Amino acid sequence: MASVVYPAEYLGDIMKPTYYKALWHNCGKCKLHFMSEAPHLKAYLCDECWNKVPHYRTTNVQKVKKGPTHNLPHILRDISSTEIMLYTIGNLICLAIVGYYLWFK
């Protein structure tokens, strides 16, 4: 008995080749088209331009000194009760003016 050969459409995904999504980008230096899945890792440069660019590496990394914070915002300093009262009265006056215009005009 001879074996039966089915067309690819009957076999479904078995005989279909895997296709990759083409990700074309322009090189930022030479304006050449190149393919890359993550072009931001090489600053949108093709391989030739990336190899021509000098790559600097540091051997001694400076540690950030952690200490007390100096320029604190003004809200974190000691606020007196008179400042709180003046601020509250000012806000109430502004709300009264806005309410007057919305309610009566």
PyRosetta script that sets phi, psi and omega in degrees:
from pyrosetta import init, pose_from_sequence

init()
pose = pose_from_sequence("MASVVYPAEYLGDIMKPTYYKALWHNCGKCKLHFMSEAPHLKAYLCDECWNKVPHYRTTNVQKVKKGPTHNLPHILRDISSTEIMLYTIGNLICLAIVGYYLWFK")
pose.set_psi(1, 136.4)
pose.set_omega(1, -178.4)
pose.set_phi(2, -84.8)
pose.set_psi(2, 144.9)
pose.set_omega(2, 178.6)
pose.set_phi(3, -78.0)
pose.set_psi(3, 146.4)
pose.set_omega(3, -177.3)
pose.set_phi(4, -93.0)
pose.set_psi(4, 131.0)
pose.set_omega(4, 178.3)
pose.set_phi(5, -104.5)
pose.set_psi(5, 120.4)
pose.set_omega(5, -178.9)
pose.set_phi(6, -96.5)
pose.set_psi(6, 147.1)
pose.set_omega(6, 173.4)
pose.set_phi(7, -65.2)
pose.set_psi(7, 163.0)
pose.set_omega(7, -175.7)
pose.set_phi(8, -64.9)
pose.set_psi(8, -28.6)
pose.set_omega(8, -178.3)
pose.set_phi(9, -67.4)
pose.set_psi(9, -25.5)
pose.set_omega(9, 178.3)
pose.set_phi(10, -81.4)
pose.set_psi(10, -20.6)
pose.set_omega(10, -176.1)
pose.set_phi(11, -88.6)
pose.set_psi(11, -8.2)
pose.set_omega(11, 178.0)
pose.set_phi(12, 73.2)
pose.set_psi(12, -131.1)
pose.set_omega(12, -175.4)
pose.set_phi(13, -86.1)
pose.set_psi(13, 1.1)
pose.set_omega(13, -175.3)
pose.set_phi(14, -67.1)
pose.set_psi(14, -44.4)
pose.set_omega(14, -174.8)
pose.set_phi(15, -101.1)
pose.set_psi(15, 1.4)
pose.set_omega(15, 179.7)
pose.set_phi(16, -78.2)
pose.set_psi(16, 131.7)
pose.set_omega(16, 177.7)
pose.set_phi(17, -72.8)
pose.set_psi(17, 157.0)
pose.set_omega(17, 178.2)
pose.set_phi(18, -83.3)
pose.set_psi(18, 128.7)
pose.set_omega(18, 178.8)
pose.set_phi(19, -106.4)
pose.set_psi(19, 144.0)
pose.set_omega(19, 177.5)
pose.set_phi(20, -107.1)
pose.set_psi(20, 143.8)
pose.set_omega(20, 179.3)
pose.set_phi(21, -72.2)
pose.set_psi(21, 123.8)
pose.set_omega(21, -178.9)
pose.set_phi(22, -76.8)
pose.set_psi(22, 121.2)
pose.set_omega(22, 179.9)
pose.set_phi(23, -112.1)
pose.set_psi(23, 91.2)
pose.set_omega(23, -178.3)
pose.set_phi(24, -91.6)
pose.set_psi(24, 140.1)
pose.set_omega(24, 178.8)
pose.set_phi(25, -138.7)
pose.set_psi(25, 159.6)
pose.set_omega(25, 175.6)
pose.set_phi(26, -96.5)
pose.set_psi(26, 136.3)
pose.set_omega(26, 175.9)
pose.set_phi(27, -69.5)
pose.set_psi(27, 136.3)
pose.set_omega(27, -178.8)
pose.set_phi(28, -73.1)
pose.set_psi(28, -18.1)
pose.set_omega(28, -176.2)
pose.set_phi(29, -102.7)
pose.set_psi(29, -53.0)
pose.set_omega(29, -174.9)
pose.set_phi(30, -102.6)
pose.set_psi(30, -1.2)
pose.set_omega(30, 177.9)
pose.set_phi(31, 61.3)
pose.set_psi(31, 26.5)
pose.set_omega(31, 178.0)
pose.set_phi(32, -87.8)
pose.set_psi(32, 146.2)
pose.set_omega(32, 176.1)
pose.set_phi(33, -80.7)
pose.set_psi(33, 135.3)
pose.set_omega(33, 177.5)
pose.set_phi(34, -143.5)
pose.set_psi(34, 158.0)
pose.set_omega(34, 178.9)
pose.set_phi(35, -102.3)
pose.set_psi(35, 136.0)
pose.set_omega(35, 177.1)
pose.set_phi(36, -161.2)
pose.set_psi(36, 143.4)
pose.set_omega(36, 176.8)
pose.set_phi(37, -85.9)
pose.set_psi(37, -24.4)
pose.set_omega(37, 179.4)
pose.set_phi(38, -137.3)
pose.set_psi(38, 75.8)
pose.set_omega(38, -176.5)
pose.set_phi(39, -70.3)
pose.set_psi(39, -21.2)
pose.set_omega(39, -178.8)
pose.set_phi(40, -68.3)
pose.set_psi(40, -18.7)
pose.set_omega(40, 179.0)
pose.set_phi(41, -72.0)
pose.set_psi(41, -24.1)
pose.set_omega(41, 178.3)
pose.set_phi(42, -115.4)
pose.set_psi(42, 25.5)
pose.set_omega(42, 175.3)
pose.set_phi(43, 58.4)
pose.set_psi(43, 35.8)
pose.set_omega(43, 179.3)
pose.set_phi(44, 56.3)
pose.set_psi(44, 41.5)
pose.set_omega(44, 175.9)
pose.set_phi(45, -115.5)
pose.set_psi(45, 146.4)
pose.set_omega(45, 175.7)
pose.set_phi(46, -72.1)
pose.set_psi(46, 172.2)
pose.set_omega(46, -174.8)
pose.set_phi(47, -63.6)
pose.set_psi(47, -38.3)
pose.set_omega(47, -179.2)
pose.set_phi(48, -65.8)
pose.set_psi(48, -45.4)
pose.set_omega(48, -179.9)
pose.set_phi(49, -68.6)
pose.set_psi(49, -34.7)
pose.set_omega(49, 178.9)
pose.set_phi(50, -65.0)
pose.set_psi(50, -37.7)
pose.set_omega(50, 179.3)
pose.set_phi(51, -73.9)
pose.set_psi(51, -25.3)
pose.set_omega(51, 178.7)
pose.set_phi(52, -77.3)
pose.set_psi(52, -26.4)
pose.set_omega(52, -177.6)
pose.set_phi(53, -74.1)
pose.set_psi(53, 132.9)
pose.set_omega(53, 178.2)
pose.set_phi(54, -70.0)
pose.set_psi(54, 138.7)
pose.set_omega(54, 179.9)
pose.set_phi(55, -111.5)
pose.set_psi(55, 115.6)
pose.set_omega(55, -177.0)
pose.set_phi(56, -97.3)
pose.set_psi(56, 138.9)
pose.set_omega(56, 176.7)
pose.set_phi(57, -129.2)
pose.set_psi(57, 141.9)
pose.set_omega(57, 178.3)
pose.set_phi(58, -100.5)
pose.set_psi(58, 144.2)
pose.set_omega(58, 179.5)
pose.set_phi(59, -97.0)
pose.set_psi(59, -32.0)
pose.set_omega(59, 179.9)
pose.set_phi(60, -112.4)
pose.set_psi(60, 118.1)
pose.set_omega(60, -179.6)
pose.set_phi(61, -98.9)
pose.set_psi(61, 127.6)
pose.set_omega(61, -179.3)
pose.set_phi(62, -81.5)
pose.set_psi(62, 133.5)
pose.set_omega(62, 178.6)
pose.set_phi(63, -85.6)
pose.set_psi(63, 143.3)
pose.set_omega(63, 178.9)
pose.set_phi(64, -79.1)
pose.set_psi(64, 128.3)
pose.set_omega(64, -179.7)
pose.set_phi(65, -78.9)
pose.set_psi(65, 125.2)
pose.set_omega(65, 177.6)
pose.set_phi(66, -101.1)
pose.set_psi(66, 133.4)
pose.set_omega(66, -179.4)
pose.set_phi(67, -159.6)
pose.set_psi(67, -166.6)
pose.set_omega(67, 179.9)
pose.set_phi(68, -66.9)
pose.set_psi(68, 142.7)
pose.set_omega(68, 179.4)
pose.set_phi(69, -77.0)
pose.set_psi(69, 133.5)
pose.set_omega(69, -177.4)
pose.set_phi(70, -96.5)
pose.set_psi(70, -83.0)
pose.set_omega(70, -170.8)
pose.set_phi(71, -64.3)
pose.set_psi(71, 72.4)
pose.set_omega(71, 178.5)
pose.set_phi(72, -71.0)
pose.set_psi(72, 147.1)
pose.set_omega(72, 176.1)
pose.set_phi(73, -62.8)
pose.set_psi(73, 158.1)
pose.set_omega(73, -175.9)
pose.set_phi(74, -65.8)
pose.set_psi(74, -22.0)
pose.set_omega(74, -177.9)
pose.set_phi(75, -73.4)
pose.set_psi(75, -20.5)
pose.set_omega(75, -177.4)
pose.set_phi(76, -89.0)
pose.set_psi(76, -8.7)
pose.set_omega(76, 179.1)
pose.set_phi(77, -79.3)
pose.set_psi(77, 173.7)
pose.set_omega(77, 179.8)
pose.set_phi(78, -68.1)
pose.set_psi(78, 126.0)
pose.set_omega(78, -179.4)
pose.set_phi(79, -109.6)
pose.set_psi(79, 130.2)
pose.set_omega(79, -178.1)
pose.set_phi(80, -81.0)
pose.set_psi(80, 165.2)
pose.set_omega(80, -178.3)
pose.set_phi(81, -70.4)
pose.set_psi(81, -28.7)
pose.set_omega(81, 177.7)
pose.set_phi(82, -67.7)
pose.set_psi(82, -37.0)
pose.set_omega(82, 177.1)
pose.set_phi(83, -64.9)
pose.set_psi(83, -39.2)
pose.set_omega(83, 178.7)
pose.set_phi(84, -64.7)
pose.set_psi(84, -43.0)
pose.set_omega(84, -179.7)
pose.set_phi(85, -65.9)
pose.set_psi(85, -44.3)
pose.set_omega(85, 178.7)
pose.set_phi(86, -63.0)
pose.set_psi(86, -40.4)
pose.set_omega(86, 178.8)
pose.set_phi(87, -64.2)
pose.set_psi(87, -43.5)
pose.set_omega(87, -179.7)
pose.set_phi(88, -65.8)
pose.set_psi(88, -43.7)
pose.set_omega(88, 179.0)
pose.set_phi(89, -64.1)
pose.set_psi(89, -40.7)
pose.set_omega(89, 177.7)
pose.set_phi(90, -62.4)
pose.set_psi(90, -42.5)
pose.set_omega(90, 178.2)
pose.set_phi(91, -65.7)
pose.set_psi(91, -39.8)
pose.set_omega(91, 179.0)
pose.set_phi(92, -65.0)
pose.set_psi(92, -38.8)
pose.set_omega(92, 177.3)
pose.set_phi(93, -64.3)
pose.set_psi(93, -42.9)
pose.set_omega(93, 178.0)
pose.set_phi(94, -63.6)
pose.set_psi(94, -42.3)
pose.set_omega(94, 177.9)
pose.set_phi(95, -64.8)
pose.set_psi(95, -37.2)
pose.set_omega(95, 178.3)
pose.set_phi(96, -65.0)
pose.set_psi(96, -40.8)
pose.set_omega(96, 179.2)
pose.set_phi(97, -65.7)
pose.set_psi(97, -45.8)
pose.set_omega(97, 179.1)
pose.set_phi(98, -63.9)
pose.set_psi(98, -42.7)
pose.set_omega(98, 178.0)
pose.set_phi(99, -63.2)
pose.set_psi(99, -39.4)
pose.set_omega(99, 177.6)
pose.set_phi(100, -60.2)
pose.set_psi(100, -47.4)
pose.set_omega(100, -179.2)
pose.set_phi(101, -66.8)
pose.set_psi(101, -35.3)
pose.set_omega(101, 179.4)
pose.set_phi(102, -75.5)
pose.set_psi(102, -34.8)
pose.set_omega(102, -174.0)
pose.set_phi(103, -84.5)
pose.set_psi(103, -44.5)
pose.set_omega(103, -172.9)
pose.set_phi(104, -100.4)
pose.set_psi(104, -15.9)
pose.set_omega(104, -178.3)
pose.set_phi(105, -118.0)
pose.dump_pdb("model.pdb")
